[in-house]
């Protein structure tokens, strides 16, 4: 499920803690062409005191300017901001963000 996070205004997705799931940034509506993806990183928002990292792996640039990545791990009731940094064919350096909410119950 995806929706807009009320706190940040960013696109939000959900996953269960410990799950290994593929997500993507769809940039096709922005009318730009991605040349390279520099990084995709996650940061915990700090809702839980002892938080497990949300591991990001297998970042790929797909057709129609979609950046695919796998997220794994996470802590129940923690929100993670995932930021993709990329360069367009015209040399612009841009970033796109999504909130991933880890929830064992309550989807």
PLY file of the C-alpha trace (Angstrom):
ply
format ascii 1.0
element vertex 107
property float x
property float y
property float z
element edge 106
property int vertex1
property int vertex2
end_header
0.00 0.00 0.00
1.22 3.53 -0.70
-0.11 6.89 0.40
1.10 10.35 1.44
2.70 10.58 4.89
0.84 13.28 6.87
3.92 14.40 8.81
6.35 14.80 5.89
4.11 15.08 2.83
6.23 12.38 1.16
5.03 9.26 -0.58
4.81 6.49 2.02
5.02 2.71 1.70
4.63 -0.04 4.30
6.46 -3.25 5.08
6.67 -5.72 7.95
9.83 -5.83 10.12
12.31 -8.39 8.80
10.61 -8.51 5.41
12.72 -8.34 2.24
10.74 -6.38 -0.33
11.34 -4.49 -3.57
10.34 -0.84 -3.87
10.90 1.74 -6.58
10.97 5.45 -7.21
8.92 6.23 -10.33
10.35 9.38 -11.87
8.68 9.04 -15.28
6.22 11.89 -14.60
9.10 14.35 -14.12
10.13 14.32 -17.80
13.80 13.71 -17.11
16.22 10.97 -18.02
18.40 9.44 -15.32
22.03 8.82 -16.21
23.40 7.40 -12.93
22.20 6.57 -9.43
24.76 7.70 -6.85
23.12 6.25 -3.74
19.96 5.03 -2.05
20.16 5.33 1.74
17.77 5.00 4.68
17.59 6.91 7.94
15.42 5.95 10.93
13.08 8.73 12.07
13.69 7.92 15.76
10.30 6.66 16.94
11.82 3.58 18.60
14.73 3.71 21.08
16.60 0.57 19.94
16.21 0.52 16.19
17.44 -2.02 13.64
18.72 -0.62 10.38
16.67 -0.81 7.22
19.11 -2.41 4.82
19.06 -1.14 1.22
20.51 -3.30 -1.55
20.46 -4.17 -5.26
19.83 -0.67 -6.54
19.01 -0.74 -10.25
17.97 1.80 -12.84
15.01 0.35 -14.73
13.17 1.33 -17.88
10.94 4.41 -17.83
13.21 6.10 -15.28
12.41 3.96 -12.28
14.99 3.38 -9.54
14.46 -0.07 -8.02
15.84 -1.13 -4.64
15.37 -3.85 -2.04
14.68 -2.99 1.60
15.15 -5.53 4.38
15.06 -5.60 8.17
13.65 -2.69 10.11
12.05 -2.35 13.53
8.34 -2.54 14.35
6.69 0.91 14.64
9.69 2.73 13.12
9.52 4.97 10.07
12.48 5.23 7.70
13.17 7.95 5.18
14.80 6.53 2.06
16.55 9.01 -0.23
17.76 8.25 -3.76
20.39 10.60 -5.17
20.85 10.54 -8.94
22.19 12.50 -11.91
20.20 13.19 -15.07
21.63 13.01 -18.59
21.71 16.85 -18.58
23.97 16.80 -15.50
21.41 17.83 -12.86
21.98 16.24 -9.46
18.61 15.48 -7.85
17.12 13.49 -4.99
13.80 11.76 -4.36
12.47 10.55 -0.99
9.96 8.04 0.32
8.91 7.07 3.85
8.87 3.34 4.61
6.81 2.43 7.67
7.65 -0.86 9.40
4.58 -2.29 11.09
4.05 -5.81 12.41
0.32 -5.09 12.79
-1.99 -2.35 11.66
-1.64 -2.13 7.91
0 1
1 2
2 3
3 4
4 5
5 6
6 7
7 8
8 9
9 10
10 11
11 12
12 13
13 14
14 15
15 16
16 17
17 18
18 19
19 20
20 21
21 22
22 23
23 24
24 25
25 26
26 27
27 28
28 29
29 30
30 31
31 32
32 33
33 34
34 35
35 36
36 37
37 38
38 39
39 40
40 41
41 42
42 43
43 44
44 45
45 46
46 47
47 48
48 49
49 50
50 51
51 52
52 53
53 54
54 55
55 56
56 57
57 58
58 59
59 60
60 61
61 62
62 63
63 64
64 65
65 66
66 67
67 68
68 69
69 70
70 71
71 72
72 73
73 74
74 75
75 76
76 77
77 78
78 79
79 80
80 81
81 82
82 83
83 84
84 85
85 86
86 87
87 88
88 89
89 90
90 91
91 92
92 93
93 94
94 95
95 96
96 97
97 98
98 99
99 100
100 101
101 102
102 103
103 104
104 105
105 106
